[in-house]
Amino acid sequence: MPHVSQHKIKADIRKKIERHVISAISDTSRKRRNGIFREIITPTEHLMIAKRFAIILGIHKSTPTHQLARTLKVSPSTVARYEKAVDDGKYNETLLFLKENSYSPFIKLLVDLAKIPFDAPKKSLNQFLKEEM
């Protein structure tokens, strides 16, 4: 897990930063987004984001907990925690997006950024997402 500073920033500054991040995701070309994210997101963060998204996608596709855990190399309790969060409505926007889009530019962006091979079933994230879509 990446280190997060314990020093809090003011809410208004955080909101400004978040707006810039959203702009970098939505208001730029694919090539520019890839360049930006390759520069500022570490390989660990790529993997972390990719796994989180893949867990939510797997839950959406009713993939069994043990299969998600084995494929993504996470613990079953991690998957169960996400399943509970989905049940509690924590990922409603993400799930709504998944229901409305098949192989969307957002998923393509995550796949392009991550490009993570998973050792256990010998599948890349790209292969995993294509099979689940």
MOBELNOR-V249421 format. One record per pair of residues at least 24 apart in sequence whose ideal C-beta (glycine too) atoms are under 6 Angstrom apart, sorted by the first residue. I is the first residue (numbers start at 0). J is the second residue. Records with the same first field share a line. If there is no record, write none. Layout:
BEGIN
I=J ; J
END
This chain:
BEGIN
1=43 ; 44
33=111
36=112
45=112 ; 113
46=115
49=109 ; 113 ; 115 ; 124
52=109
54=78 ; 81
55=90 ; 93
56=131
58=82 ; 85
59=94 ; 97
60=131
69=119
70=117 ; 120
101=132
102=132
END
